[in-house]
Amino acid sequence: MNIAGIGAAELLLVLIVALVVLGPQKLPEIARDLGKSIAKWRQAIDEIQTVADVPMKELKEVKEALDPAAMEKKMQESVQRIVAPPNQDRAGNGDQIAEQSEKPEEPEVDRRCQT
Protein backbone atom coordinates (compact mmCIF):
# COMPACT_ATOMS: atom_id res chain seq x y z
CA MET A 1 0.00 0.00 0.00
CA ASN A 2 1.48 3.33 -1.07
CA ILE A 3 -0.37 6.61 -0.49
CA ALA A 4 1.33 9.76 -1.86
CA GLY A 5 4.75 8.13 -1.64
CA ILE A 6 4.22 7.02 1.98
CA GLY A 7 4.15 3.30 2.75
CA ALA A 8 1.91 1.61 5.31
CA ALA A 9 4.61 1.50 8.03
CA GLU A 10 5.44 5.19 7.59
CA LEU A 11 1.75 6.15 7.70
CA LEU A 12 1.27 4.16 10.93
CA LEU A 13 4.28 5.93 12.48
CA VAL A 14 2.86 9.37 11.55
CA LEU A 15 -0.53 8.48 13.07
CA ILE A 16 1.09 7.30 16.33
CA VAL A 17 3.14 10.51 16.59
CA ALA A 18 0.00 12.60 15.89
CA LEU A 19 -1.89 10.68 18.58
CA VAL A 20 0.87 11.26 21.13
CA VAL A 21 1.32 14.96 20.27
CA LEU A 22 -2.35 15.93 19.85
CA GLY A 23 -4.02 13.51 22.21
CA PRO A 24 -7.01 11.22 21.69
CA GLN A 25 -9.61 14.02 22.15
CA LYS A 26 -8.20 16.44 19.53
CA LEU A 27 -7.15 13.87 16.89
CA PRO A 28 -10.70 13.13 15.58
CA GLU A 29 -11.52 16.86 15.35
CA ILE A 30 -8.32 17.62 13.46
CA ALA A 31 -8.87 14.65 11.11
CA ARG A 32 -12.44 15.85 10.40
CA ASP A 33 -11.24 19.41 9.69
CA LEU A 34 -8.47 18.06 7.47
CA GLY A 35 -11.00 15.97 5.53
CA LYS A 36 -13.27 19.01 5.03
CA SER A 37 -10.34 21.10 3.86
CA ILE A 38 -9.29 18.47 1.33
CA ALA A 39 -12.89 18.28 0.03
CA LYS A 40 -13.00 22.08 -0.42
CA TRP A 41 -9.66 22.04 -2.24
CA ARG A 42 -10.89 19.33 -4.61
CA GLN A 43 -14.09 21.26 -5.31
CA ALA A 44 -12.12 24.45 -6.01
CA ILE A 45 -9.73 22.58 -8.34
CA ASP A 46 -12.69 21.03 -10.21
CA GLU A 47 -14.23 24.50 -10.71
CA ILE A 48 -10.93 25.89 -11.96
CA GLN A 49 -10.57 23.00 -14.42
CA THR A 50 -14.13 23.52 -15.65
CA VAL A 51 -13.52 27.23 -16.22
CA ALA A 52 -10.16 26.54 -17.92
CA ASP A 53 -11.64 23.90 -20.26
CA VAL A 54 -13.79 26.42 -22.17
CA PRO A 55 -10.87 28.50 -23.54
CA MET A 56 -8.93 25.30 -24.25
CA LYS A 57 -11.78 24.00 -26.43
CA GLU A 58 -11.94 27.33 -28.27
CA LEU A 59 -8.17 27.25 -28.74
CA LYS A 60 -8.43 23.75 -30.24
CA GLU A 61 -11.10 24.95 -32.67
CA VAL A 62 -8.94 27.89 -33.75
CA LYS A 63 -5.92 25.63 -34.13
CA GLU A 64 -7.90 23.19 -36.29
CA ALA A 65 -9.26 26.07 -38.37
CA LEU A 66 -5.74 27.36 -39.02
CA ASP A 67 -4.33 23.93 -39.91
CA PRO A 68 -2.84 24.22 -43.44
CA ALA A 69 -3.92 20.72 -44.47
CA ALA A 70 -7.50 21.37 -43.35
CA MET A 71 -7.54 24.73 -45.12
CA GLU A 72 -6.27 23.13 -48.33
CA LYS A 73 -8.95 20.46 -48.16
CA LYS A 74 -11.69 23.06 -47.63
CA MET A 75 -10.42 25.10 -50.56
CA GLN A 76 -10.36 22.04 -52.82
CA GLU A 77 -13.93 21.21 -51.82
CA SER A 78 -14.99 24.80 -52.56
CA VAL A 79 -13.35 24.70 -55.98
CA GLN A 80 -15.02 21.38 -56.76
CA ARG A 81 -18.41 22.84 -55.82
CA ILE A 82 -17.81 25.81 -58.11
CA VAL A 83 -16.46 23.79 -61.04
CA ALA A 84 -19.03 20.98 -60.86
CA PRO A 85 -22.10 21.91 -58.81
CA PRO A 86 -23.62 18.91 -57.01
CA ASN A 87 -26.92 19.09 -58.92
CA GLN A 88 -25.21 18.29 -62.23
CA ASP A 89 -24.25 14.78 -63.18
CA ARG A 90 -20.48 14.72 -63.59
CA ALA A 91 -20.52 11.55 -65.66
CA GLY A 92 -23.05 13.09 -68.05
CA ASN A 93 -20.84 16.11 -68.63
CA GLY A 94 -17.90 13.87 -69.45
CA ASP A 95 -20.00 11.88 -71.94
CA GLN A 96 -21.04 15.06 -73.76
CA ILE A 97 -17.43 16.14 -74.09
CA ALA A 98 -16.44 12.69 -75.36
CA GLU A 99 -19.27 12.71 -77.94
CA GLN A 100 -18.23 16.11 -79.24
CA SER A 101 -14.63 15.03 -79.63
CA GLU A 102 -15.61 11.80 -81.48
CA LYS A 103 -17.67 13.55 -84.20
CA PRO A 104 -15.82 13.58 -87.50
CA GLU A 105 -14.83 16.96 -88.69
CA GLU A 106 -16.41 18.24 -91.85
CA PRO A 107 -13.94 18.96 -94.61
CA GLU A 108 -13.27 22.58 -95.16
CA VAL A 109 -14.87 23.91 -98.26
CA ASP A 110 -13.02 26.49 -100.22
CA ARG A 111 -15.66 29.13 -100.69
CA ARG A 112 -13.53 31.52 -102.66
CA CYS A 113 -14.83 32.65 -105.89
CA GLN A 114 -13.31 30.61 -108.67
CA THR A 115 -13.27 32.37 -111.96
A tleap script that builds the chain and sets N, CA, C and O, in Angstrom:
source leaprc.protein.ff14SB
mol = sequence {
  NMET ASN ILE ALA GLY ILE GLY ALA ALA GLU
  LEU LEU LEU VAL LEU ILE VAL ALA LEU VAL
  VAL LEU GLY PRO GLN LYS LEU PRO GLU ILE
  ALA ARG ASP LEU GLY LYS SER ILE ALA LYS
  TRP ARG GLN ALA ILE ASP GLU ILE GLN THR
  VAL ALA ASP VAL PRO MET LYS GLU LEU LYS
  GLU VAL LYS GLU ALA LEU ASP PRO ALA ALA
  MET GLU LYS LYS MET GLN GLU SER VAL GLN
  ARG ILE VAL ALA PRO PRO ASN GLN ASP ARG
  ALA GLY ASN GLY ASP GLN ILE ALA GLU GLN
  SER GLU LYS PRO GLU GLU PRO GLU VAL ASP
  ARG ARG CYS GLN CTHR
}
set mol.1.N position { 0.852 -1.170 0.000 }
set mol.1.CA position { 0.000 0.000 0.000 }
set mol.1.C position { 0.901 1.237 0.000 }
set mol.1.O position { 1.804 1.356 0.828 }
set mol.2.N position { 0.648 2.151 -0.932 }
set mol.2.CA position { 1.481 3.334 -1.074 }
set mol.2.C position { 0.574 4.532 -1.323 }
set mol.2.O position { -0.043 4.633 -2.383 }
set mol.3.N position { 0.490 5.429 -0.365 }
set mol.3.CA position { -0.366 6.614 -0.489 }
set mol.3.C position { 0.530 7.837 -0.527 }
set mol.3.O position { 1.197 8.158 0.456 }
set mol.4.N position { 0.545 8.527 -1.674 }
set mol.4.CA position { 1.326 9.757 -1.861 }
set mol.4.C position { 2.798 9.540 -1.523 }
set mol.4.O position { 3.436 10.414 -0.936 }
set mol.5.N position { 3.329 8.398 -1.887 }
set mol.5.CA position { 4.746 8.125 -1.642 }
set mol.5.C position { 5.047 7.683 -0.221 }
set mol.5.O position { 6.215 7.541 0.140 }
set mol.6.N position { 4.025 7.464 0.593 }
set mol.6.CA position { 4.216 7.024 1.980 }
set mol.6.C position { 3.702 5.595 2.093 }
set mol.6.O position { 2.555 5.313 1.746 }
set mol.7.N position { 4.545 4.700 2.576 }
set mol.7.CA position { 4.152 3.303 2.752 }
set mol.7.C position { 3.286 3.126 3.987 }
set mol.7.O position { 3.067 4.071 4.744 }
set mol.8.N position { 2.795 1.910 4.183 }
set mol.8.CA position { 1.910 1.610 5.312 }
set mol.8.C position { 2.628 1.801 6.649 }
set mol.8.O position { 2.037 2.345 7.582 }
set mol.9.N position { 3.868 1.374 6.764 }
set mol.9.CA position { 4.608 1.504 8.025 }
set mol.9.C position { 4.850 2.978 8.358 }
set mol.9.O position { 4.724 3.385 9.513 }
set mol.10.N position { 5.192 3.762 7.360 }
set mol.10.CA position { 5.439 5.187 7.587 }
set mol.10.C position { 4.156 5.909 7.996 }
set mol.10.O position { 4.180 6.783 8.863 }
set mol.11.N position { 3.039 5.545 7.372 }
set mol.11.CA position { 1.749 6.148 7.704 }
set mol.11.C position { 1.360 5.812 9.140 }
set mol.11.O position { 0.862 6.678 9.861 }
set mol.12.N position { 1.578 4.575 9.564 }
set mol.12.CA position { 1.275 4.163 10.931 }
set mol.12.C position { 2.129 4.951 11.928 }
set mol.12.O position { 1.626 5.362 12.974 }
set mol.13.N position { 3.395 5.166 11.624 }
set mol.13.CA position { 4.279 5.934 12.482 }
set mol.13.C position { 3.794 7.379 12.613 }
set mol.13.O position { 3.809 7.932 13.712 }
set mol.14.N position { 3.365 8.000 11.508 }
set mol.14.CA position { 2.856 9.374 11.546 }
set mol.14.C position { 1.597 9.441 12.397 }
set mol.14.O position { 1.443 10.378 13.180 }
set mol.15.N position { 0.703 8.488 12.269 }
set mol.15.CA position { -0.530 8.475 13.071 }
set mol.15.C position { -0.227 8.314 14.562 }
set mol.15.O position { -0.871 8.957 15.392 }
set mol.16.N position { 0.725 7.481 14.906 }
set mol.16.CA position { 1.093 7.295 16.328 }
set mol.16.C position { 1.684 8.586 16.897 }
set mol.16.O position { 1.351 8.979 18.015 }
set mol.17.N position { 2.558 9.246 16.135 }
set mol.17.CA position { 3.144 10.505 16.589 }
set mol.17.C position { 2.048 11.559 16.745 }
set mol.17.O position { 2.056 12.307 17.722 }
set mol.18.N position { 1.098 11.633 15.794 }
set mol.18.CA position { 0.001 12.597 15.889 }
set mol.18.C position { -0.864 12.307 17.109 }
set mol.18.O position { -1.321 13.240 17.770 }
set mol.19.N position { -1.094 11.050 17.418 }
set mol.19.CA position { -1.893 10.676 18.578 }
set mol.19.C position { -1.192 11.092 19.868 }
set mol.19.O position { -1.835 11.589 20.793 }
set mol.20.N position { 0.113 10.892 19.932 }
set mol.20.CA position { 0.872 11.261 21.132 }
set mol.20.C position { 0.920 12.784 21.290 }
set mol.20.O position { 0.729 13.298 22.392 }
set mol.21.N position { 1.173 13.505 20.195 }
set mol.21.CA position { 1.319 14.961 20.274 }
set mol.21.C position { -0.024 15.636 20.519 }
set mol.21.O position { -0.124 16.516 21.374 }
set mol.22.N position { -1.063 15.237 19.778 }
set mol.22.CA position { -2.352 15.928 19.849 }
set mol.22.C position { -3.274 15.362 20.919 }
set mol.22.O position { -4.101 16.091 21.467 }
set mol.23.N position { -3.151 14.131 21.213 }
set mol.23.CA position { -4.015 13.513 22.212 }
set mol.23.C position { -5.234 12.891 21.558 }
set mol.23.O position { -5.608 13.260 20.445 }
set mol.24.N position { -5.859 11.936 22.261 }
set mol.24.CA position { -7.007 11.218 21.693 }
set mol.24.C position { -8.265 12.082 21.531 }
set mol.24.O position { -9.123 11.736 20.719 }
set mol.25.N position { -8.407 13.187 22.266 }
set mol.25.CA position { -9.606 14.024 22.149 }
set mol.25.C position { -9.522 14.934 20.914 }
set mol.25.O position { -10.525 15.132 20.228 }
set mol.26.N position { -8.355 15.480 20.632 }
set mol.26.CA position { -8.200 16.436 19.531 }
set mol.26.C position { -8.003 15.752 18.177 }
set mol.26.O position { -8.340 16.335 17.146 }
set mol.27.N position { -7.473 14.550 18.155 }
set mol.27.CA position { -7.148 13.874 16.893 }
set mol.27.C position { -8.371 13.707 15.985 }
set mol.27.O position { -8.262 14.005 14.796 }
set mol.28.N position { -9.539 13.243 16.478 }
set mol.28.CA position { -10.703 13.126 15.579 }
set mol.28.C position { -11.170 14.474 15.013 }
set mol.28.O position { -11.575 14.550 13.853 }
set mol.29.N position { -11.116 15.530 15.823 }
set mol.29.CA position { -11.516 16.861 15.346 }
set mol.29.C position { -10.588 17.350 14.235 }
set mol.29.O position { -11.037 17.878 13.217 }
set mol.30.N position { -9.306 17.167 14.450 }
set mol.30.CA position { -8.323 17.615 13.456 }
set mol.30.C position { -8.455 16.793 12.176 }
set mol.30.O position { -8.334 17.338 11.079 }
set mol.31.N position { -8.701 15.498 12.301 }
set mol.31.CA position { -8.872 14.647 11.112 }
set mol.31.C position { -10.118 15.081 10.330 }
set mol.31.O position { -10.101 15.117 9.100 }
set mol.32.N position { -11.203 15.410 11.053 }
set mol.32.CA position { -12.435 15.853 10.401 }
set mol.32.C position { -12.203 17.180 9.670 }
set mol.32.O position { -12.630 17.342 8.527 }
set mol.33.N position { -11.540 18.111 10.318 }
set mol.33.CA position { -11.238 19.407 9.686 }
set mol.33.C position { -10.327 19.224 8.471 }
set mol.33.O position { -10.507 19.878 7.443 }
set mol.34.N position { -9.360 18.338 8.601 }
set mol.34.CA position { -8.465 18.059 7.473 }
set mol.34.C position { -9.247 17.474 6.300 }
set mol.34.O position { -9.015 17.851 5.152 }
set mol.35.N position { -10.167 16.560 6.578 }
set mol.35.CA position { -11.002 15.969 5.527 }
set mol.35.C position { -11.870 17.018 4.831 }
set mol.35.O position { -12.006 16.999 3.608 }
set mol.36.N position { -12.464 17.942 5.616 }
set mol.36.CA position { -13.274 19.011 5.032 }
set mol.36.C position { -12.427 19.930 4.158 }
set mol.36.O position { -12.850 20.350 3.081 }
set mol.37.N position { -11.225 20.234 4.642 }
set mol.37.CA position { -10.337 21.102 3.862 }
set mol.37.C position { -9.958 20.458 2.530 }
set mol.37.O position { -9.947 21.120 1.492 }
set mol.38.N position { -9.652 19.180 2.569 }
set mol.38.CA position { -9.294 18.471 1.334 }
set mol.38.C position { -10.480 18.467 0.372 }
set mol.38.O position { -10.294 18.640 -0.833 }
set mol.39.N position { -11.698 18.270 0.888 }
set mol.39.CA position { -12.889 18.280 0.031 }
set mol.39.C position { -13.083 19.647 -0.622 }
set mol.39.O position { -13.424 19.729 -1.802 }
set mol.40.N position { -12.865 20.726 0.144 }
set mol.40.CA position { -13.004 22.077 -0.421 }
set mol.40.C position { -11.956 22.330 -1.495 }
set mol.40.O position { -12.255 22.919 -2.534 }
set mol.41.N position { -10.722 21.882 -1.244 }
set mol.41.CA position { -9.662 22.045 -2.244 }
set mol.41.C position { -10.013 21.309 -3.533 }
set mol.41.O position { -9.830 21.845 -4.626 }
set mol.42.N position { -10.510 20.099 -3.407 }
set mol.42.CA position { -10.890 19.329 -4.607 }
set mol.42.C position { -12.006 20.024 -5.379 }
set mol.42.O position { -11.981 20.080 -6.608 }
set mol.43.N position { -12.985 20.554 -4.647 }
set mol.43.CA position { -14.088 21.260 -5.309 }
set mol.43.C position { -13.570 22.496 -6.033 }
set mol.43.O position { -13.975 22.768 -7.164 }
set mol.44.N position { -12.677 23.245 -5.391 }
set mol.44.CA position { -12.116 24.447 -6.012 }
set mol.44.C position { -11.305 24.081 -7.255 }
set mol.44.O position { -11.386 24.771 -8.271 }
set mol.45.N position { -10.532 23.011 -7.184 }
set mol.45.CA position { -9.735 22.577 -8.341 }
set mol.45.C position { -10.642 22.144 -9.480 }
set mol.45.O position { -10.360 22.446 -10.640 }
set mol.46.N position { -11.732 21.439 -9.169 }
set mol.46.CA position { -12.687 21.032 -10.214 }
set mol.46.C position { -13.313 22.251 -10.897 }
set mol.46.O position { -13.479 22.256 -12.117 }
set mol.47.N position { -13.658 23.273 -10.128 }
set mol.47.CA position { -14.228 24.496 -10.706 }
set mol.47.C position { -13.215 25.195 -11.608 }
set mol.47.O position { -13.557 25.669 -12.691 }
set mol.48.N position { -11.973 25.253 -11.152 }
set mol.48.CA position { -10.932 25.889 -11.959 }
set mol.48.C position { -10.733 25.134 -13.265 }
set mol.48.O position { -10.582 25.746 -14.322 }
set mol.49.N position { -10.733 23.804 -13.196 }
set mol.49.CA position { -10.571 23.003 -14.418 }
set mol.49.C position { -11.746 23.207 -15.360 }
set mol.49.O position { -11.556 23.278 -16.574 }
set mol.50.N position { -12.946 23.301 -14.828 }
set mol.50.CA position { -14.132 23.521 -15.652 }
set mol.50.C position { -14.049 24.873 -16.370 }
set mol.50.O position { -14.353 24.978 -17.558 }
set mol.51.N position { -13.636 25.894 -15.635 }
set mol.51.CA position { -13.516 27.227 -16.224 }
set mol.51.C position { -12.390 27.250 -17.256 }
set mol.51.O position { -12.510 27.924 -18.279 }
set mol.52.N position { -11.316 26.537 -17.008 }
set mol.52.CA position { -10.165 26.539 -17.917 }
set mol.52.C position { -10.431 25.713 -19.171 }
set mol.52.O position { -9.794 25.936 -20.200 }
set mol.53.N position { -11.364 24.760 -19.102 }
set mol.53.CA position { -11.640 23.902 -20.256 }
set mol.53.C position { -12.285 24.660 -21.407 }
set mol.53.O position { -12.050 24.319 -22.567 }
set mol.54.N position { -13.088 25.675 -21.121 }
set mol.54.CA position { -13.788 26.418 -22.173 }
set mol.54.C position { -12.796 27.102 -23.117 }
set mol.54.O position { -12.900 26.919 -24.330 }
set mol.55.N position { -11.833 27.887 -22.603 }
set mol.55.CA position { -10.868 28.496 -23.536 }
set mol.55.C position { -10.011 27.456 -24.262 }
set mol.55.O position { -9.612 27.671 -25.406 }
set mol.56.N position { -9.730 26.339 -23.605 }
set mol.56.CA position { -8.931 25.301 -24.253 }
set mol.56.C position { -9.684 24.709 -25.438 }
set mol.56.O position { -9.075 24.428 -26.470 }
set mol.57.N position { -10.986 24.514 -25.315 }
set mol.57.CA position { -11.784 24.004 -26.433 }
set mol.57.C position { -11.789 25.011 -27.581 }
set mol.57.O position { -11.653 24.639 -28.747 }
set mol.58.N position { -11.948 26.295 -27.235 }
set mol.58.CA position { -11.937 27.331 -28.269 }
set mol.58.C position { -10.576 27.393 -28.952 }
set mol.58.O position { -10.492 27.579 -30.166 }
set mol.59.N position { -9.518 27.237 -28.175 }
set mol.59.CA position { -8.168 27.248 -28.735 }
set mol.59.C position { -7.970 26.074 -29.694 }
set mol.59.O position { -7.330 26.224 -30.734 }
set mol.60.N position { -8.515 24.911 -29.347 }
set mol.60.CA position { -8.427 23.750 -30.239 }
set mol.60.C position { -9.149 24.027 -31.550 }
set mol.60.O position { -8.646 23.691 -32.623 }
set mol.61.N position { -10.335 24.642 -31.465 }
set mol.61.CA position { -11.102 24.947 -32.671 }
set mol.61.C position { -10.338 25.915 -33.569 }
set mol.61.O position { -10.316 25.751 -34.789 }
set mol.62.N position { -9.713 26.921 -32.965 }
set mol.62.CA position { -8.940 27.888 -33.747 }
set mol.62.C position { -7.737 27.202 -34.378 }
set mol.62.O position { -7.410 27.453 -35.539 }
set mol.63.N position { -7.082 26.342 -33.616 }
set mol.63.CA position { -5.916 25.626 -34.132 }
set mol.63.C position { -6.305 24.741 -35.311 }
set mol.63.O position { -5.591 24.691 -36.312 }
set mol.64.N position { -7.437 24.040 -35.196 }
set mol.64.CA position { -7.898 23.191 -36.289 }
set mol.64.C position { -8.286 24.027 -37.510 }
set mol.64.O position { -8.069 23.615 -38.650 }
set mol.65.N position { -8.864 25.204 -37.257 }
set mol.65.CA position { -9.263 26.068 -38.366 }
set mol.65.C position { -8.051 26.617 -39.104 }
set mol.65.O position { -8.122 26.868 -40.307 }
set mol.66.N position { -6.943 26.807 -38.402 }
set mol.66.CA position { -5.740 27.358 -39.016 }
set mol.66.C position { -4.786 26.283 -39.525 }
set mol.66.O position { -3.694 26.601 -39.994 }
set mol.67.N position { -5.182 25.025 -39.439 }
set mol.67.CA position { -4.335 23.927 -39.908 }
set mol.67.C position { -4.222 24.003 -41.431 }
set mol.67.O position { -5.245 23.989 -42.115 }
set mol.68.N position { -2.996 24.082 -41.987 }
set mol.68.CA position { -2.837 24.222 -43.441 }
set mol.68.C position { -3.460 23.077 -44.227 }
set mol.68.O position { -4.048 23.307 -45.284 }
set mol.69.N position { -3.343 21.862 -43.737 }
set mol.69.CA position { -3.920 20.724 -44.465 }
set mol.69.C position { -5.443 20.830 -44.508 }
set mol.69.O position { -6.061 20.559 -45.538 }
set mol.70.N position { -6.041 21.223 -43.393 }
set mol.70.CA position { -7.502 21.367 -43.352 }
set mol.70.C position { -7.950 22.514 -44.255 }
set mol.70.O position { -8.971 22.411 -44.935 }
set mol.71.N position { -7.190 23.599 -44.259 }
set mol.71.CA position { -7.538 24.732 -45.124 }
set mol.71.C position { -7.450 24.339 -46.590 }
set mol.71.O position { -8.302 24.726 -47.390 }
set mol.72.N position { -6.427 23.575 -46.947 }
set mol.72.CA position { -6.272 23.134 -48.333 }
set mol.72.C position { -7.438 22.248 -48.747 }
set mol.72.O position { -7.966 22.377 -49.851 }
set mol.73.N position { -7.832 21.353 -47.857 }
set mol.73.CA position { -8.948 20.456 -48.162 }
set mol.73.C position { -10.244 21.246 -48.362 }
set mol.73.O position { -11.011 20.966 -49.282 }
set mol.74.N position { -10.482 22.237 -47.492 }
set mol.74.CA position { -11.685 23.058 -47.625 }
set mol.74.C position { -11.678 23.836 -48.938 }
set mol.74.O position { -12.707 23.964 -49.602 }
set mol.75.N position { -10.507 24.353 -49.303 }
set mol.75.CA position { -10.422 25.103 -50.558 }
set mol.75.C position { -10.669 24.199 -51.757 }
set mol.75.O position { -11.340 24.598 -52.708 }
set mol.76.N position { -10.131 22.980 -51.718 }
set mol.76.CA position { -10.363 22.039 -52.820 }
set mol.76.C position { -11.840 21.699 -52.935 }
set mol.76.O position { -12.378 21.615 -54.039 }
set mol.77.N position { -12.501 21.502 -51.790 }
set mol.77.CA position { -13.934 21.211 -51.820 }
set mol.77.C position { -14.706 22.397 -52.392 }
set mol.77.O position { -15.653 22.205 -53.155 }
set mol.78.N position { -14.315 23.613 -52.036 }
set mol.78.CA position { -14.993 24.796 -52.557 }
set mol.78.C position { -14.817 24.908 -54.068 }
set mol.78.O position { -15.762 25.226 -54.789 }
set mol.79.N position { -13.607 24.646 -54.538 }
set mol.79.CA position { -13.345 24.704 -55.975 }
set mol.79.C position { -14.157 23.643 -56.698 }
set mol.79.O position { -14.711 23.911 -57.765 }
set mol.80.N position { -14.238 22.441 -56.135 }
set mol.80.CA position { -15.024 21.378 -56.763 }
set mol.80.C position { -16.496 21.766 -56.838 }
set mol.80.O position { -17.160 21.476 -57.833 }
set mol.81.N position { -17.012 22.416 -55.800 }
set mol.81.CA position { -18.408 22.842 -55.820 }
set mol.81.C position { -18.644 23.900 -56.893 }
set mol.81.O position { -19.704 23.926 -57.519 }
set mol.82.N position { -17.665 24.767 -57.106 }
set mol.82.CA position { -17.809 25.813 -58.114 }
set mol.82.C position { -17.693 25.229 -59.514 }
set mol.82.O position { -18.485 25.567 -60.394 }
set mol.83.N position { -16.721 24.362 -59.724 }
set mol.83.CA position { -16.464 23.788 -61.041 }
set mol.83.C position { -17.576 22.833 -61.444 }
set mol.83.O position { -18.071 22.909 -62.569 }
set mol.84.N position { -17.971 21.953 -60.568 }
set mol.84.CA position { -19.026 20.978 -60.857 }
set mol.84.C position { -20.042 21.022 -59.729 }
set mol.84.O position { -19.891 20.308 -58.737 }
set mol.85.N position { -21.078 21.848 -59.861 }
set mol.85.CA position { -22.099 21.910 -58.810 }
set mol.85.C position { -22.703 20.529 -58.567 }
set mol.85.O position { -22.791 19.726 -59.496 }
set mol.86.N position { -23.117 20.243 -57.343 }
set mol.86.CA position { -23.619 18.913 -57.009 }
set mol.86.C position { -24.886 18.512 -57.735 }
set mol.86.O position { -25.165 17.317 -57.834 }
set mol.87.N position { -25.680 19.465 -58.255 }
set mol.87.CA position { -26.922 19.093 -58.918 }
set mol.87.C position { -26.707 18.628 -60.361 }
set mol.87.O position { -27.641 18.137 -60.996 }
set mol.88.N position { -25.491 18.777 -60.881 }
set mol.88.CA position { -25.207 18.292 -62.227 }
set mol.88.C position { -24.560 16.921 -62.152 }
set mol.88.O position { -23.819 16.617 -61.218 }
set mol.89.N position { -24.848 16.111 -63.136 }
set mol.89.CA position { -24.253 14.780 -63.185 }
set mol.89.C position { -22.880 14.894 -63.826 }
set mol.89.O position { -22.767 15.266 -64.994 }
set mol.90.N position { -21.849 14.580 -63.079 }
set mol.90.CA position { -20.483 14.719 -63.594 }
set mol.90.C position { -20.222 13.739 -64.737 }
set mol.90.O position { -19.553 14.076 -65.714 }
set mol.91.N position { -20.745 12.546 -64.608 }
set mol.91.CA position { -20.518 11.553 -65.663 }
set mol.91.C position { -21.181 12.005 -66.960 }
set mol.91.O position { -20.626 11.807 -68.041 }
set mol.92.N position { -22.352 12.606 -66.863 }
set mol.92.CA position { -23.049 13.089 -68.051 }
set mol.92.C position { -22.274 14.183 -68.757 }
set mol.92.O position { -22.256 14.227 -69.987 }
set mol.93.N position { -21.641 15.056 -68.016 }
set mol.93.CA position { -20.838 16.110 -68.625 }
set mol.93.C position { -19.656 15.510 -69.365 }
set mol.93.O position { -19.317 15.968 -70.456 }
set mol.94.N position { -19.038 14.518 -68.807 }
set mol.94.CA position { -17.896 13.868 -69.449 }
set mol.94.C position { -18.316 13.160 -70.726 }
set mol.94.O position { -17.563 13.147 -71.700 }
set mol.95.N position { -19.515 12.566 -70.738 }
set mol.95.CA position { -19.999 11.884 -71.936 }
set mol.95.C position { -20.242 12.885 -73.064 }
set mol.95.O position { -19.932 12.601 -74.221 }
set mol.96.N position { -20.792 14.051 -72.734 }
set mol.96.CA position { -21.036 15.057 -73.757 }
set mol.96.C position { -19.733 15.518 -74.378 }
set mol.96.O position { -19.649 15.699 -75.593 }
set mol.97.N position { -18.738 15.704 -73.567 }
set mol.97.CA position { -17.431 16.137 -74.093 }
set mol.97.C position { -16.845 15.051 -74.974 }
set mol.97.O position { -16.277 15.354 -76.024 }
set mol.98.N position { -16.968 13.802 -74.576 }
set mol.98.CA position { -16.438 12.690 -75.358 }
set mol.98.C position { -17.175 12.591 -76.700 }
set mol.98.O position { -16.547 12.347 -77.731 }
set mol.99.N position { -18.507 12.778 -76.696 }
set mol.99.CA position { -19.273 12.708 -77.937 }
set mol.99.C position { -18.855 13.811 -78.900 }
set mol.99.O position { -18.741 13.578 -80.104 }
set mol.100.N position { -18.630 14.989 -78.385 }
set mol.100.CA position { -18.233 16.106 -79.240 }
set mol.100.C position { -16.870 15.856 -79.863 }
set mol.100.O position { -16.635 16.206 -81.019 }
set mol.101.N position { -15.972 15.250 -79.095 }
set mol.101.CA position { -14.629 15.030 -79.630 }
set mol.101.C position { -14.602 13.861 -80.617 }
set mol.101.O position { -13.682 13.784 -81.431 }
set mol.102.N position { -15.580 12.947 -80.574 }
set mol.102.CA position { -15.610 11.804 -81.477 }
set mol.102.C position { -16.264 12.119 -82.819 }
set mol.102.O position { -16.098 11.348 -83.763 }
set mol.103.N position { -16.997 13.215 -82.939 }
set mol.103.CA position { -17.667 13.552 -84.196 }
set mol.103.C position { -16.608 13.846 -85.248 }
set mol.103.O position { -15.638 14.556 -84.985 }
set mol.104.N position { -16.804 13.291 -86.445 }
set mol.104.CA position { -15.824 13.583 -87.503 }
set mol.104.C position { -15.942 15.031 -87.941 }
set mol.104.O position { -17.026 15.613 -87.983 }
set mol.105.N position { -14.830 15.567 -88.252 }
set mol.105.CA position { -14.829 16.962 -88.691 }
set mol.105.C position { -15.251 17.023 -90.156 }
set mol.105.O position { -14.900 16.161 -90.961 }
set mol.106.N position { -16.001 18.050 -90.470 }
set mol.106.CA position { -16.410 18.236 -91.848 }
set mol.106.C position { -15.239 18.838 -92.613 }
set mol.106.O position { -14.518 19.688 -92.091 }
set mol.107.N position { -15.056 18.397 -93.843 }
set mol.107.CA position { -13.940 18.957 -94.610 }
set mol.107.C position { -14.200 20.423 -94.890 }
set mol.107.O position { -15.333 20.857 -95.097 }
set mol.108.N position { -13.127 21.153 -94.888 }
set mol.108.CA position { -13.272 22.577 -95.155 }
set mol.108.C position { -13.577 22.770 -96.634 }
set mol.108.O position { -12.970 22.144 -97.503 }
set mol.109.N position { -14.491 23.613 -96.883 }
set mol.109.CA position { -14.872 23.912 -98.262 }
set mol.109.C position { -14.272 25.247 -98.615 }
set mol.109.O position { -14.387 26.231 -97.885 }
set mol.110.N position { -13.626 25.242 -99.764 }
set mol.110.CA position { -13.025 26.494 -100.217 }
set mol.110.C position { -14.122 27.310 -100.871 }
set mol.110.O position { -14.581 26.969 -101.961 }
set mol.111.N position { -14.537 28.351 -100.240 }
set mol.111.CA position { -15.663 29.128 -100.694 }
set mol.111.C position { -15.195 30.374 -101.440 }
set mol.111.O position { -15.953 31.333 -101.587 }
set mol.112.N position { -13.994 30.362 -101.895 }
set mol.112.CA position { -13.532 31.516 -102.662 }
set mol.112.C position { -14.126 31.453 -104.064 }
set mol.112.O position { -14.431 30.391 -104.608 }
set mol.113.N position { -14.256 32.538 -104.561 }
set mol.113.CA position { -14.829 32.648 -105.893 }
set mol.113.C position { -13.826 32.154 -106.915 }
set mol.113.O position { -12.720 32.685 -107.024 }
set mol.114.N position { -14.211 31.152 -107.649 }
set mol.114.CA position { -13.309 30.605 -108.667 }
set mol.114.C position { -13.739 31.141 -110.032 }
set mol.114.O position { -14.851 30.867 -110.484 }
set mol.115.N position { -12.923 31.851 -110.645 }
set mol.115.CA position { -13.268 32.373 -111.959 }
set mol.115.C position { -12.239 32.044 -112.977 }
set mol.115.O position { -12.382 32.415 -114.142 }
savepdb mol mol.pdb
quit
